[in-house]
Amino acid sequence: MVKLLPEVRSLVEGKNIGFVATVMPNGSPQVTPVWVDIEGDYVLINTVKGRRKDKNTDRDPRVSIAIADAANPYRYVEIRGRVVEKTAQGAVEHIDRLARKYLGAARFEGPRSNRLIWKIKPEKIVTF
């Protein structure tokens, strides 16, 4: 597993939107903006079970996440890796924590049922 260096951690921990790319059944890319989080050297994403990106990673766990600095979009990181775990345990609490980080809200007002936390193991990191 690739270690997340401090400059990468700062982008993941900051209030920066990520764009996760997954692989469609026909091999084409599918990209979605996401909130990102960190646990050790893993990147976390919270989503709803059954969405297109979730179905794609059930079939092919490879992903790429681009995260740009909100203050300077020319400073960004690309993290390539694999979804190594999906869990519903703690997913509602996690989306509430992300809502506080990104929106300053006490509670996430979007879909709360069937939430999943993806744990992504980085395999290659490119910084700019």
PEPEVEN-V957324 format. One record per residue. D_CENTER is the distance of its C-alpha to the mean C-alpha in Angstrom with 1 decimal. Layout:
D_CENTER
D_CENTER
//
This chain:
16.8
16.2
16.4
14.2
17.0
17.6
16.9
13.4
12.9
14.4
12.0
8.9
11.3
12.8
12.6
10.9
8.9
6.4
7.6
6.4
9.8
11.3
15.0
17.4
20.5
22.6
20.5
19.4
15.9
13.9
11.4
9.6
8.7
5.8
6.0
4.3
6.7
8.8
11.4
14.0
12.8
9.7
6.1
5.0
3.4
6.8
8.8
12.5
14.2
16.0
14.1
14.4
11.0
11.7
15.2
14.3
12.4
15.4
17.6
15.8
12.9
12.4
9.4
9.2
6.8
9.2
9.2
12.8
14.8
15.9
19.4
19.7
17.7
19.6
17.8
14.4
12.6
11.4
9.8
11.1
10.9
11.1
9.8
12.6
12.5
11.9
13.8
15.1
16.7
15.8
13.2
15.4
15.9
12.3
11.8
15.0
14.0
11.1
13.9
16.1
13.9
13.3
16.5
18.8
19.4
20.7
19.1
16.6
19.0
17.0
17.0
17.3
18.5
16.8
13.5
11.3
8.9
7.3
8.3
7.6
10.9
11.2
14.4
15.0
14.2
15.9
16.6
18.7
//
